[in-house]
Amino acid sequence: MDNENKNNNNVPKDLLVPLERKEDTSDKISRPSRTFMQDARRTFFKNKLAMLCVFILIIISIMSIVGPGMNDYGLDDQDLSRAKMPPHVPVLEKISWLGFDGTLTDEFKGKDIEEATKNAVARYGNDADFIDIKELDKGDGSAKSAEVQATYHIYEAKDMNDQYFWLGTDTLGRDQWTRLWLGTRVSLIIALVAAAIDLVIGVAYGGVSAFYGGRVDNVMQRILEVLVGIPNLVVILLMILVLQPGILSIIIALTITGWIGMARIVRGEILKLKSQEFVLAARTLGTSNGKIISRHLVPNISGIIIINTMFTIPSAIFFEAFLSFIGLGLVPPEASLGTLINTGFENLRLYPYLLVFPAVLISVIMITFNLIGDGLRDAFDPKMHK
């Protein structure tokens, strides 16, 4: 042992380097952990289709605000002399196949070319000087065998080449561009009201019913079952007997029955959560029932609430459009997508543009909301987080 100590003393001290003690990083987290909501937001932002729909919806919402002010025609600015004018857009009028050149085109039949041409001229008010005829089928002399295509330059015929109606005019000469975006605004307002009703009445009713349970839940659910048995259309008819058809009647009908689905979903989720340990701990600490519902239970089902709300909005838009289409919604001259579709349906064969634009817009709105709802559903699904 003494020899070993002597050998150690002979070792040069410059070879002895003190060992630096390093922190053990085997269990260290390389990056900060994210909350569930942060993970959901990250997953949603990665969904390119959902983000595209959000962008489209933002553009539509902005246009519903600024769109009616982009030209000089108001909601009630009507003139029968310019009724049923086709779309006429600057620059785009030079590209005829886009359909914005301000002409009306249709096909006419007759026994021969001469008769088919007369039918076309008669259809467009005998303005033969402004009608271009193109022969499609000369026929063989049989009944209605000849066919021509007639293009009517209505803006030239009415000396209105310097006027532009971007989406045409309706049967009373009102600008369709203005009415389309005003109608979109009305439909979005009703949709947002329906969502607010779901969030306020539906969440509160379902939460209270499930949390207190027992006799309270029994009574509240019996009331809910009575309301479920009342169709929305019946409620609307009752509102019309008391009030005038319009936005107020639709909002009242949604207030009476529109929140039932949300209430049932919230009740089912809170029934699963109210016996969890974190709720029992909150009760033990003396937290009031209202705070337990608002701070502990509702935040834990926020994902389901958001998703269900996003699917409620297109249903409300369709509900309003359906009521306006059958004459139980808004009353002209007020505009909504439903009233515009109704007007277009009545003139579908002769003036299809009156139906195409509002029908396409309401379809886009409903599709975007549904795809955003799908994106949120995936975002709030823990299995989808990576």
Disulfide bonds with the S-S distance in Angstrom:
none
